Amino acid sequence: METNKPPRNHTAKRRGEVAEAAFLSKAASLGFDVAKPWGDSTQFDFILYTGSRCWRVQVKSAFLRDENRYSVRASGDHIAYTKSNIDFLVAYIVPFNAWYVLPVEVVQGRAGLWFYPHQGSKSQFERYREAWCLMACPRDGTCNPEISVWRRCLAQDGGECPFRPAAEFSSPAGSY
């Protein structure tokens, strides 16, 4: 369900700062250790530590709907996101308080991403909604039990991670 809209006087920079503050609160509340690099010169916004692994995380947000979707850029300062500069892009759809945790393999090669957080959505990124388990578990069977994720990590029990099938990363379909 859509909630509040941003104040009219918020610039894009200010909205980004609001989203980053929300991310810091959300990630810390789940049990991640969170660090913020000094300044604005890195290609990622945060470092999340799981107890065994550090992840470079870029946070993007959408406050306003474009027709029936919300869009975020999949690049920063005209530099495409790749494995060499981030590990995850986390998209925050503010009116829905919806978080999408996307591995860089899903976003690289795309100019932007479209999200449809409405109830009953079957969009390609819906599987990554609240998928914090992707960062909580390094997929080596040693998930940190102190990190409280909404979804049960299937890889922890020796199963395959349902969010990272190899075939999914071969095509940038759905980019714009």
C-alpha positions in Angstrom: 0.0 0.0 0.0 1.3 3.4 -0.9 2.1 5.7 2.0 3.4 9.3 2.3 4.9 11.4 -0.5 8.1 13.4 -0.1 8.0 17.1 0.7 7.9 19.2 -2.5 11.1 21.0 -1.5 13.3 17.9 -1.3 16.0 17.8 -4.0 17.2 14.6 -5.5 20.3 14.8 -3.3 18.1 15.2 -0.2 15.9 12.3 -1.2 19.0 10.1 -1.6 20.2 11.1 1.9 16.8 10.2 3.3 16.9 6.8 1.6 20.5 6.2 2.8 19.4 7.0 6.4 16.5 4.5 6.0 18.9 1.9 4.7 21.2 2.3 7.6 18.4 1.9 10.1 17.0 -1.1 8.2 20.3 -3.0 7.8 21.4 -2.3 11.4 18.0 -3.5 12.7 18.5 -6.8 10.9 21.8 -7.3 12.6 24.3 -6.3 9.9 27.3 -4.2 10.9 27.1 -1.1 8.7 29.9 1.3 7.6 29.6 4.4 5.5 32.7 5.5 3.5 33.8 9.0 4.1 32.7 11.5 1.4 30.9 10.9 -1.9 33.8 9.6 -4.0 33.4 5.9 -3.7 31.1 4.0 -6.2 29.1 2.4 -3.3 27.2 3.9 -0.4 27.8 1.4 2.3 29.8 -1.6 3.5 27.8 -4.3 5.2 29.7 -6.8 7.3 28.0 -10.2 8.0 30.5 -11.6 10.5 32.4 -13.4 7.7 32.0 -11.2 4.6 32.0 -7.5 3.6 29.6 -6.4 0.8 29.8 -3.1 -1.1 26.2 -1.8 -1.4 24.8 1.0 -3.5 21.4 2.4 -2.4 18.9 3.8 -4.9 15.4 5.0 -4.2 12.2 6.0 -5.9 9.7 8.3 -4.3 7.4 9.1 -7.2 5.5 6.7 -9.5 6.0 6.9 -13.3 2.6 5.6 -14.6 2.3 2.2 -12.7 5.9 1.7 -12.0 8.8 3.1 -10.0 12.2 3.4 -11.7 15.8 3.8 -10.4 19.0 4.3 -12.4 21.4 1.3 -12.5 24.5 3.4 -12.8 26.2 6.2 -10.8 27.8 9.3 -12.4 27.5 7.7 -15.8 29.5 4.6 -14.7 27.7 1.3 -15.0 27.6 -0.9 -12.0 29.6 -4.1 -12.3 31.3 -6.7 -10.0 34.3 -4.4 -9.9 32.6 -1.6 -8.1 29.6 -3.0 -6.1 28.2 -6.3 -4.9 24.6 -5.3 -4.4 22.2 -2.6 -5.4 19.4 -2.1 -2.9 16.4 -0.3 -4.3 14.1 1.4 -1.8 10.6 2.2 -3.1 9.6 4.7 -0.5 5.8 5.0 -0.8 5.6 1.2 -0.2 8.5 0.9 2.3 9.6 -1.9 -0.1 13.3 -3.0 -0.2 14.7 -4.9 -3.2 18.1 -6.5 -2.6 19.6 -7.1 -6.0 23.0 -8.9 -6.7 25.1 -6.9 -9.1 24.8 -9.7 -11.7 21.1 -8.8 -12.0 21.7 -5.1 -12.6 24.9 -4.9 -14.7 24.4 -4.0 -18.3 21.1 -2.1 -17.6 20.6 1.6 -17.7 17.7 1.5 -15.2 15.4 -0.8 -13.3 11.6 -0.8 -13.1 9.7 -1.9 -10.0 6.0 -2.7 -9.6 5.6 -3.1 -5.8 1.8 -3.3 -6.0 0.1 -6.2 -4.3 0.1 -9.3 -6.5 2.9 -8.1 -8.7 4.8 -10.8 -10.6 7.5 -8.5 -12.0 11.0 -9.9 -12.6 12.4 -8.2 -9.5 9.7 -9.1 -7.1 11.7 -12.2 -6.1 14.3 -9.9 -4.6 11.9 -8.0 -2.4 13.2 -8.2 1.2 15.8 -10.7 0.0 18.3 -9.7 2.8 19.3 -13.3 3.0 21.4 -12.8 -0.1 23.8 -10.6 2.0 23.4 -12.6 5.3 24.7 -15.8 3.8 27.9 -16.1 1.8 26.5 -19.4 0.4 29.2 -21.5 2.0 26.9 -22.9 4.6 28.0 -20.6 7.4 25.2 -18.1 7.7 25.4 -15.7 10.6 22.5 -16.6 13.0 22.6 -13.2 14.6 21.3 -11.6 11.3 17.6 -11.7 11.3 16.3 -11.9 7.8 12.6 -12.0 6.8 13.1 -15.0 4.5 14.5 -18.3 5.7 17.8 -19.0 3.9 17.4 -22.2 2.0 21.1 -22.5 1.3 21.8 -22.8 5.0 20.1 -26.2 5.0 22.3 -27.4 2.1 19.8 -26.4 -0.6 20.3 -24.1 -3.5 19.7 -20.4 -3.1 16.4 -19.7 -4.9 17.4 -16.1 -5.6 20.6 -16.7 -7.6 20.0 -19.1 -10.5 23.0 -18.9 -12.9 20.8 -18.7 -16.0 19.2 -15.5 -14.8 22.3 -13.4 -15.2 22.9 -14.2 -18.9 20.5 -11.6 -20.3 19.8 -8.0 -19.4 16.1 -8.4 -20.5 13.8 -5.8 -19.0 16.3 -3.0 -19.0 15.4 0.3 -20.5 
